[in-house]
Amino acid sequence: MAEQPLYLHYAEAGHGMPVLLVHGFPFDHRIWDAQLAALGATYHVIAPDLRGFGESAAPDTGYNMDDLAGDLVRLLDRLGIERAVWVGHSMGGYVTLAALRRWPERVSAAVFVGSHAQPDSHEKKIQRESSAELVMKNGVSDTAFTMMGAIFADEVDRQGDMAQRIYDMMVNAAPQAVAGALRGMAERPDSRDVARRLAIPALVIAGEDDEAVGAELTDELAALIPGARQVIIPGAGHMPMVEQPDAFADSLRTFLEQLPGAR
Ligand code: MLT
């Protein structure tokens, strides 16, 4: 029997060079709202919900980084897009690295936001597995609550509207997707070889105060990719696209403008 295509929800704006915005864990496409508005005037911006997140279908399995990247390649197929600039936030960066390993011809340029190319340490894998078990037992709110402590710069009001929106996204994610993505991240390979071989334009963006993914990891990624540019966003933690949306959009725009096919 033919496999049913998985329903993947996405938001879309504008025309021109395709730019695919890939959210991190355990968020959804709405982290990119300001970027859809800012970049949609010039580019064809597509912001999907990865499987199990936001409004996309949430199957019981299929949450490793190759599965998530494969969903996005099929989405590009459906939209008739051969190559896009992939912008991956954190886990979205791991998904982008998986795409670069398996479907490099679908990526015209890569932007990594608060992301890196190392695999999980042994301790991190154990921690992910116990979080996955807890999520399946108790739901996602404990994980969401713990993450709230680590993802924003100090000056962000944890009770403010923006932080509340992010928290709501996290608790809205399907438990099987949160557990599946935790296990999927634990299984991901070392992608430093992919980064070293990259022969497309690349940008590494990091919030200056990112405690979730430290500067040593984002700096390493920028150093590994031949010719990569790096931008550090002041006043931002792990979520620069929502903490400092204007500075983030300016950095992205400056990079996109210089790509062949940008105009
Ligand atoms: C993310 O924001 O996607 C996650 O913090 C990544 C991770 O846990 O490695």
Residues whose N, C-alpha, C, O or C-beta is under 5 A from the ligand:
A	BS01	MLT	G24 F25 H89 S90 M91 G92 A212
